[in-house]
């Protein structure tokens, strides 16, 4: 198998930049299971990486290989950033689960709020829902509560306003417009806007 293709595959699969030493560690592991795999010197490795960098520098590739802090990684070329941004926005606008919607509704109306307080209101563990909301950038960590253990406080983000198409958190319906104990009604409101944002 072509060694350049192997290097290319390693870079493609890597989530972080790959250093020369890491390539050599990988090659050593390959030789343990594939005895005919020829050793690659550091000079040969550098030359192959330089050739691959030149290869992807051509205009008809939308990505490139960059050397950063003595490590290599694939990157989308800058001229494609606007398209990638839209792809990320579309991904972020995919429908939320019921659990995440309930947690988001509680945070929106009770912020800043701790995870323990969210779980007290919902009556179930909310680790997964809160984590998903953080990943989707709909909420953020806004500080720590003045309580034992200094638990994290969660609030909605600016992207949350964009997601629902409102200008200010005060544009949400007032709590008194909902039944006193119905957190589901809050989730229903967010879900209706979530559906609209998905189709726009």
Buried (B, 14 or more C-beta within 10 A) or exposed (E): EEBBEBBBEBBEEBEEBBEBEBBBEBBEEEBEEEEEBEEBEEEEBEEBBEEBBEEBEEEEEEEBBEEEEEBBBBEEEEEEEEEEEEEEEEEBBEEBEEBBBBBBBBBBBBBBBBBEBBBEBBEEEBEEBBEBBBEBBBBBEBEEBEEEEEBBBBBBBEBBBBBBEEEEBEEBEEEEEBEEEEBBBBBEBBBEBBEEBEEE
